[in-house]
Structure formats: structure tokens, C-alpha cells
Amino acid sequence: MDHLDQRSAGNGSPVARPAGGPPPSEVERAVPLPEAERLVLAALRELALEAGLEELQAGGEPTAYRCVLRTASGQVAPEGVGMGKGLRQEARVGALFEALEHYATGPEWFDPARTRLRPARALAGGVLGRDVIAPLLAELGDQPLACHDYIPLHEAGAVGDHQQVAAPVFLGAPWYLEDGGEEARAAAGDRCDYRWVARYSSNSGSAIGVTAAEALVHALNEAVERDAYSLLLAHAFLGGGHRLRRVDVTTLPRDLAAAHALAQRLAGQRVHLLDMTTDLGVPTFLAYAAPTAGVPHRRGAGTSLSGHYAAWRALTEFIQGVLSGDHSGAHPSDLSALARYPELHACGRFDLTAHLASARTVPYVPPIAVPANPAEHLRALVDVLTRAGHPPYHRIVAELPGGITAVHTLVPGLERFMLILQGALILPGPRAQAALTTAALP
């Protein structure tokens, strides 16, 4: 391990980080960070968008950036806001790409000609039949919903020859159900009453990358991460008896230890690093601080076939959350919709204090072998999910200048119960329910 630099953490405390060398995110990048930054800035110029970048910490690393995209007239581009975290360039590039992702997967690039209307009842009996939303779709009967077609990913991680499947637009596009989505719904001929299913809408599964493979890796990792979150919530607050796995932070390598120390300094309280890897076996970590009087819980999560990068993502996302929350004055989620259901309210509040008292302490285990590039990552992830009975599907949302690609993925059967953390009144799906009865979470 390289020697450590001492730099200001922004609050007067020094923060240590490795001197030189690529950031952990390089394991999933198609090109080095400088090239990725050049490509995204060139794409923004070609799209006539200007990026406004703001670092949310005055010195010190890891850090976080906020990016706002504006049109030539100075207006904020639709959905064109993003965040990035990590080492300085890593955070800056991440914010640029996330802002472009939100823009490219938002209403500006929506093409009604790429949608088709399908009866809700038919969707409930298709690939979404194992999803918690299936019964609600069935109750909508023959109401037509606008859908996108998704293509399976075969074992090599490329487009397969299998039949396309349809999935509702709203499921992966919250903007579609908002007031600004009325025009898009009308253009698609979509007159469905979404009141009872809107709470299951989320942008989870969307991602962007220098290549399609890079974007798909990010998207599938996110699906695995959200599934792990969901299973942890169900086990902790609905099942009982599950022991958390808390990583012994004294066993962390220096860059992770430094990120953990900064997270604790910024939060002003103890930050736990939990291993929430599920039966899928893809390393997934949660950086977590329990709620205190007047302050909600704080969290950050990360998933990657590289356990090092997964832990780095969790810790830097935690740091990003603290910095962006302090910066924006964000308030905790409104849990009033859960008030009548104590167990679901406990899920939304996400207070793991009692569970941490009995947590099992485990050492950090460095990854032995990690795929060499995004294409290999993608092949491995597709293989893991397919073997587990959750073959993934995808669609290309937008092909942008310079080959930058935005995608959306669908992994039927994986859980989205973690949306309850936003105060949405939702239930765990079949996978979580089965896990509660079989103790499937390791």
C-alpha cells in the first residue's frame, strides 16, 4: 500500500488517503478517468449543455460534487442534476455522468414511438409475475399501460436471441407519473390510472457509461444492491433473529480506513460498515449511522464483484449523503403513510441499534480475483443472476455523443422493498417473503 498524504477534511481534521494510483472505481471503468472526463464534457458540448459543478467539501478526500446541467438559455435541463463521490476527479466525473444519466433517462429523451400499450393483466402474468407488483397490475385488469421492450442478456453478456419482454414505463421512470409526465403519457396513448401502483416506481436500474457494457455493470450492481437492502430490512424488522455482520474496521486497508474515519468525523457519530452480501454472493456493503434525536439514520451502500470497490462505494456514498444533506437542508422522509403499521414504520425509520448490539463481527476480506474490464464484469454478473434464477433484461435508453450510453435494466424477482425508506407504503415481494421463512440471507 502506498504511503498516505495528510489533507484537510474540510472541518480542520486531516484525512489520509493513498498517494497516487487509480481510485477503486477503475476496476469497472472502460477508460481511465481523464479520458472519461474528456468524453463526457465533449458530449455535453455537442448537446449544447453547460455543466455547473460544485464541490460540497472545502478540501480533503474523499469528497462529493454536485452537477447541474443548464441549456443555452440558462434553464436547468430536465432531470439534469447529479452527484458524484470519491477522490476528487472520481467525484467530479461521477457527478457529470450522473447528471447526464438523469437527463438522458428523463422526459427530454422519451420517445413514445418506442413504446407499446399492453393490458395490465397480461403484464402481471409475464416476467413480472414474481414481482410484488403483479397482484396490483392484475387488479388494473385490461387497462392499457405504455411499455418498453426489454432484451435478455445471454451468458456472454451480449444481446441474446430470445424473445423480447414488455415492462411498464412507469416502473423505472418516476418522472413519468409526475405532473411533467402528462405530455409523455398522452403522446404514448397511456390513460391508465396509476394511483395504486405509483409508489412502486423508481429509477433503480438506470445507469450510464462510456460503453454499454460499463453502463450495464453499474445498473446490475444497483439492482443487486437494492435487493440486499430490501432483504436486510425484511430480516431485521419483519423476520426477527437475523444477526448483522459488522466489519471490523481495524482490518480495513488504508484507503478504506481513511474513508471510514472521515465518514465518522463528518457525521459526528459512529459509522458501522455492514456486510449485507446475500445468497447471490456479489459483495455488498452498507455504511450506516443510527438515528439520533432530530437526526435520521444515515447510510451509503455499494455493490461490486470487487469487494474493495463495494466497500469504497458504501463509505463514499455515506460521505456524499452527509455532505449533500447538510448542503441542501434535506429533511428525513415523511413516514406518515406507515404510521398505522408499526413493523413497516420500523422499516422506514431504519433504526438498527438493537440489532447492532448482537451483530457478529467479521474481518474485511480482500478480493482474490476481480474481472479485468467491464465486459468481463458484465459476463460474470449475468451468469450469477441467471444461475440464481433471475436472468436480467435490458434496453438501450439513449446513445449519446462519443459512444456514451444510457441503459435501463430489469431483473425480475429481485426485491425493491427498500423503497419503504422513502416512506412509501409497500410490501416485501416473494423473494423476501421466502427468505424470511427459509432464513436464506447468510
N, C-alpha and C positions, 0 to 999 in steps of 0.2 A: 504494500500500500504506500502511495506517495506521502511525503510529508505534508503537514497541514499549514494552510495560511490562517492567520487570525484577522478577521474582518469584523467591522461593526455590524451588529444585528439590528441597528435602527433604533434601539432603545438604550444604547450605551453599553450593551453587553457584547463581547466579541463572539463571533461564531466561527467554528472551524470547518474547513472543507478541504477536499483534496486539491492540491496544487497541480493544475494541468490535467490533461487526459479528457476523454469524451465523457459526457454525462451518461447515467444509466440508460436513458431513453434510446441511445444509439443502437441497442440490440434489436429494436423494432423499426428502425428507420431505413428507407430505401436509399437515401443520400445523406451525406453529412449535414449538420445544422447550417453552416454558411450557405450551402447550395440550396437547402430547403427555404432559407430566408430569401435568397435571391429570387427563387421561383415564385414564392407567394407574393412578394412585392411587385414582381413583373405582372402577375395575374391581376392584381388589384389595379395596376395602372391601365391594363387593357380593358378592364371592366369599368373604368372611369370612377373608381372608388378611392377615397383617401382614408388612410388608417391613422387614427389618433391613439397613441399609446401612452399609458400612464403606469409607472411603477408604484406599487402600493406600499413599498417599504423603502425608507431612505438609507440605502446601503445595506450590505450584508446579503448572504446567500445561505440557503435557498430563499427565493423571493417570489413575488407574484406580479403579473402585469394584467391590466385591463385594456382591451382594444375596442374602439368604437369606429365603425365604418360609416363614412358620410358620402353622399352623392355630390356631384359637381355643384349643385345648388346649396350645399351645406346641410341638407336634411340627413338625419340618421337613416341609413339603409334599413329596409325591413328586416327585423330579427338580427341585424348586423352588429351584435355585441358578443364579445368572447373574453375568456380568462385563460391565463397560462401560468404554470408554476414550475419551479425547479431552479437550476442555475440560471444566471441572468439571460444569456442568449436562449437557452432552452425555454424559459418562461416567456420571453418576448415572442419567439417564433410560435410557441403554443397558443398564445393569445391571438396572433394574426390568423392562424389556421382555424381556431375555434370560431372566431368572428365570421370568417369566410364560410365555414361549415353551416353556421346558423342562417346566414344569408342564402346560401345555395339550397338548403333544405326547407326554406320558408316559402311564403306566398309568391315571391318575385319569380321563382323558377318553376312554379306549379304549372303543369300542362294538362288541362282536362282531357285532351285527346289521348293521353296515355292512361286514362282510367276507364273502367267499365262498371256498369251498375250490376250488382248481384243481390239476390234476395238474402236478407239477413239469416233466414232459417237454413239456407244452403251453406252459408259460411260456418254456421255452428256445427255442421256435420262434416266439415272438411278438416284441414290440418289444424284448425283451431279447436277441434273437438276436445282436446285435452287441456284447453286453457280455461281459467276461471271465468272468462267472459262468455264462454259458449252458451250457458243457460240463458244469459241476458240477450244474446243475439237470437236465440231460439224464440224468446218471448216477443221479439220485434216482428216475428212472423215473416210475411212476404214483403215487408218494406224494403225497397232497393237502397243499397249503400254504394257509394263510389269506392272502387277498389283499385289497387295496383296489382300487377302480376309480379310474382317473385320466382326466381330461378334457383333450383337446387345447386349446391356446391358439391361436386363429387370428391372422391377421396384424395385426388391430387390438388384440390384447392382451386380448380378452374370451373368454368361453367359446364354443367352436366347436360346430358341429352334427355333428361326426364321432363315430364310434363310440368308446365308452369302451374303455380297455385295462386289463388287470389286472397288478398287480405285487405281489410278496410283501411282507407286513407287515414281516418281519424286516429287509428290505434298508434301510429307513430308520428303524428303531427298535431300537437295541441293547438297550434295557431288556427288550424282548420275549423275548430269549433268555437273560436272566439269571434267577436263582432267583425274583425277584419277578415274573417274567413267566409263571410256570407257570399261575396262575389265569386270565390272559388267554388263553393258548393253549388251556387246557381249555374255556373259555367259547366259543371260536371253533371247537372241534372239531378243533384242529390237533395232530396227533400225529406230525408229521414229525421225522425225525432230522436235526438241523441241524449236527451236529458238523463236517462237511466244508465247510460254506458260511458258518458263523457269522463267520469272520474278515473277510468282505466286508460285514458290517453296519456302518452308520454313520448318524449323524443329519444328515449332509450333505444339503442341500436343504430343510431345515426353516427356517422364518422366521416372524416375526410383524410386524404393522404396524398403524397406526391404521386403515388400509383394506386391502382385499385386494390392490389394486394395489401399495401400498407393500410389503407382505409379499412379494409375488411378485418384485418387483425385487430385494429382498435375497436371496431364495432362488436366483434365476437367476444373480445375481452370484457367489454362493458356488459354484455348480456350475461356472461358468467359471473361478473362482479355483482350485478343486481340480483341474480339468483342466490348468491351466497348471502348477501344482506338479508334477503327475504327469509331464507331458511334459518338464519341466526335469530331473527325477530320471532319467527314462529316457535322455535325451540325455547327461547328464553322466556317468552311471555304467554305462550299458549300451551306449551307442552310440559314444562317443568322438568327439572332433573338434569338438564343439559349443562355440562361443565365447559366454561370458556377455556380457550387455550391462549394464555398470555405469554408473549415472547419476553424472555429475559433480556432486557435492553443492554445489560453488561456484556452480552455475547455478540452485539451488532458490530459490523465493520465500521471503520471510522466515518465514512460519509453518512451512513445511516444514523450512527450515534450522534453526529453533529446536527443532523436534521431533527432528530428526536429532541435534543437539548434545546434547539431553537423553538420548536413547537411548544415545549413546556414554558419557556420564557415568555413567549408571546401570549400564551393562554393564561399564564399565571396560576396554573394548577397542574396536577399530574396528568400526563398523557400516557395511555396504555396502548401498546401495539399488540393487537389480537390476530391470531392466525385463524381465519374463518374459511379455509380451504374446505370444499365439500367433497362428496364422493366422486366428482368429476376429476379431481386431482390437479387442477390448474391452480398454482399458488395464488392465494387471495388474502390480503391483509386489511385490517381496519385500525386506523389511528383514532383513538376515542378519548374524550374527556367527559365525565359525568356532569349532568346539570347541577347547578348551584342556585342559590336564592337569586332570582331575577335574571339568570343566565341559562339559556337552554343548553342541551348537550352539544358538543362539537365533534365533528367526525371528518374523516377522509378515508377513502378506500382505493385500493389498487389491485389489479389482476394482470398477470403476465406469466408466460412459461418461464421467464426469468424471475425467480423468487426475489432476487436483489432489486430488480426494477419494480416488481409488485409492491415491495415494502417502501421503496422510494416514492412511488406514486401515492401511496397511502399517507405518508408523512408530509409530503409537499402539498397534497390536496388539503390536508388539515391546516397547514400554514396558510394556504390560499384562502380557506374558509374564514379563518380568524381575521386575516388582513382585509378581505373583501367585506366581511360583516362589519368590522369596525369602520371601514371606509364608507359604506353605504348606509349605515344605521339600520341594517336589516333586523327585522323582528322575528321571533320564533313563529313557527307555523301555527295557524289557528286550528286548535284541536276540538273546537266546539261540536263539530259533527260526530265526534267519537264519545262525547260525554256520557251518553246513555249506555255505553258498552265498556265496562271497566277494563276488560282484558285488551280490547282494541285500543283504548285510550292509553294503556300502559305501553303498547307497541309504539304509538305515536310519540309519546314522551321519551321513550328510549333511555330509561334510567337503568343502567346495568350495575349499579352499586352493589346490590345484594349478590349478584352473580359473580362479580369480581372478587368478593370475599372468599369464594370457594373455587376460583379459577385454578386451572392446572398450569404451572409454569413450565415452558418448553424453551429449549435453546434455539437461537437462529441457526438455520442450516443453510450454508451457501449452496447455490445451484451447482450441480455437477456438469451438466451439459445443457447448452441453450442453442436453439436453432440459429443459423448464421445470418439469415436475412428474412424479410417479411414473407416471401413466398414459402420458405420452409416453416415459418411460424404458422402461416395460414393452413398449410397441409396438415400440420400436427394438430391444430385446433379443430379443424373439420373432422379429422379422424377421431379425436377424443369425443366430440359431441355425437358423432354418428354411432360410435360404439356404445355410447350411453343411451342410445335410443332417441336422440334429439338432433336429427340431421338439420343443418342450417340452410336457410334460403336467403337470397339477397336480390336487390335491384340497384342498378346504377341510377342515382338521382340526378346528378349533373356532372358533365365533363367540362372542365374549366380550362382556361388557357394554360399552356405549359404541361398538360397532362394531369394536372391536379384533378382528383376525382372524389366526389361525394357519394356515399352509399347509404343504404338502409338495410339492415338485416332482420330476419325473423327466425327465431329459434323456438319452435313450438314445444311446449312442455316446461320450459324454464320459467321460473317464478318472477312476478313483478309485484309481489306483496309489499316490497319496500316503499311503494308509493304512499303507504299509510303514514310515512314520516312527513308527508306534506299535509297531513290532516284529512286525507281522502278516506271516506268510509268504504273500504274494500276488504275483501276476504282473501285468505290464502288459497291457492289453487290446488289441484290434485297432487302435484309433486310434494308440496309442503305438507299436505294432509297425510299423504302416505309416509313421509319422513317422520312425522310425529308418532305414528303408530308402530313404525319399524326401527326407530332410532337410527335412521340412515346417515345422519350427519355425524362424521367421525369426531 
